[in-house]
Amino acid sequence: MFSLENKQMFGKLAVFVAVMFAFGFALVPVYKKICEVTGVNDFMRPEQVKNTQVDTSRSVKIEFDANTRNLPWTFKPEVSTLTVHPGELTTVIYDVTNTTNRDMVGQAIPSYGPTQAAEHFKKLECFCFAKQTFVANESRRMPVVFLVDPELPKDINTITLSYTFFEMPGGASPAAAQAPAGNLDSPLSVTPPAKLPG
């Protein structure tokens, strides 16, 4: 049996727990109101998410070029030009077909015009990051996801992105060949193969 003193203590603790529980619920609308007034946690509301890095006051024309070096593939972008705002995430698709009756491995090497635009052209996804294995007569649509750095010099209004596909020696399974192998599109870190057919 509980003593009177124990019963009183239990009653006080029960009341305390109930008050704290109610206080926790009461804090939710108060917290939401504070966030609404101060702008804190706006990331919680998807409809208000904006890329504050996009410079809508400026537009840059991007020209896309595609070539093959002694490689019997067809290779072309689905659009030849796009106009983007610096900081705007953009996707362009390239169509590639191995027109031969044998499996082949290729590597796309990018170049930029003007050359100083290279450091301001940021790729998030690109088929140029790895060797690509195409089986005989295979066609593939391959994306490049990029943005132009808002720090691009103001006097550059047009950037040409040019890819050249080279045949690579050896082979690999298509799955292994398509796995990203690091950012190989840096003009300082990538050089064409030392020996190229023809």
HELIX and SHEET records of a PDB file:
HELIX    1   1 LEU A    4  THR A   38  1                                  35    
HELIX    2   2 ASP A   42  MET A   44  5                                   3    
HELIX    3   3 PRO A   46  GLN A   48  5                                   3    
HELIX    4   4 THR A  115  HIS A  120  5                                   6    
HELIX    5   5 PHE A  127  PHE A  129  5                                   3    
HELIX    6   6 PRO A  174  GLN A  178  1                                   5    
SHEET    1   A 5 THR A  81  VAL A  84  0                                        
SHEET    2   A 5 VAL A  60  ARG A  69 -1                                        
SHEET    3   A 5 THR A 158  GLU A 167  1                                        
SHEET    4   A 5 MET A 104  GLY A 113 -1                                        
SHEET    5   A 5 GLN A 132  PHE A 134 -1                                        
SHEET    1   B 4 TRP A  73  PRO A  77  0                                        
SHEET    2   B 4 THR A  90  ASN A  98 -1                                        
SHEET    3   B 4 SER A 139  VAL A 148 -1                                        
SHEET    4   B 4 PHE A 121  GLU A 125 -1                                        
END                                                                             
